[in-house]
């Protein structure tokens, strides 16, 4: 399968994805793709759990994501591929690892697609009184049509979705900083909220680390650009730029905005389930803040739904090209998109929506929990792959290098393992860890059973 319009990777599929994403679209996907409802709404949970020190939790998680992205950037610039980390895991650790990464990553994103469709429907309920399943279906159809039309239409939608999110965060940072520094008439410089409501660590320093489990999942998505870049005209340049800018993105959009939230309002005034950004803007006396932020949250949800469907379909396409999924999923439409893989991922996503409607406390909850730690398993395999492949890659192909190799690479592996161990001791996260491990076990059993069946069929007689 040719993934970049010029180089052929080792998958051997006759169909090839077309380079339909522009540098402009990729740049905005890289900048805003990681900003989702997890930040706009989920940050309230973290602030309630941690207190004013919440931004430190975001800084720790941001560091881990930056290191993983740097490792992935090193591999992706040396060998751009739509299969991305699934291909790298295969080359470094063996076919079982590539099979695991591909199917686990696909599973994670189709669950995200279903979850985001439900979240988007709840946001729409703010304006429209209609059944959740019907609104979810409308959103699924819209994003499926966008992905089916062409890769450039996906890129254009994502460009504007990401642009809106980035613009809102920048405006919030500018306005919030002006108020915090007393640059607005009638407001004096005030940072007392950082210490006057139980101190900087009202729940102890341990709370900063306990909240890592929640925060890490709000930052998932930075790696999508390494998959999307394979459908651009200059994948190496796109990936290099994205991985180099990830530090600035996380520091400004996550750490910076959460720091401003705890400066502008008391940490214990944040309502669970509500957006702290809305609360902060209301506290500043800005009219229509709830309407504006609700629209922004919807944009964030649609962006995640759009990119989730894109990512799931490309990973399924790669699995089919490697003969690790049904062969018909590798077929491309006349517009050069894997239409069957998109439709299959969309249908599975909508089945998750139906489960959220029919059985929200059992089946849907099981699906969410069974994918909860999956992304950490994927990150762990990415980190291990980089350690192995670094030693095999010629120096001239290393346009992006992992810092202080191998020390930081090993530290990243240990950091991911530490988060998984913490999940095992966290009462709320424990079920996610064990059910996600069960998901991985199922994937591995399927892999070894199919390989055994293949070997048996090849035996003479």
Secondary structure, DSSP 8 states (H G I E B T S, - for coil): -BSSSS-B-TT--S------B-HHHHHHHHHHTT--HHHHTTHHHHHHHH-TTHHHHHHHHHHHHHHHHHHHHHHHHHS--TTTHHHHHHHHH-HHHHHHHHHHHHHHHHHHHHHHHHHHHHHHTTT----HHHHHHHHHHHHHHHHHH-HHHHHHHHHHHHHHHHHHHHHHHHHHHHHHTT-STT-----GGGTTTT-TTTT-THHHHHTHHHHHHHTTTTTHHHHHGGGBS-HHHHHHHHHHHHHHHIIIIIIIHHHHHHHHS-GGG--TTS-HHHHHHHHTT-TTHHHHHHHHHHHHHHHHHHHHHHHHHHHHHHHHHTTSS-GGGG---TTSS-HHHHHHHHHHHHHHHHHHHH-TTTHHHHHHHHTTTHHHHHHHHHHHHHHHHHTTS-GGG-SS--TTTTHHHHHHHHHHHHHHHHHHH-TTTHHHHHHHHHHHHHHHHHHHHHHHHHHHHHS--
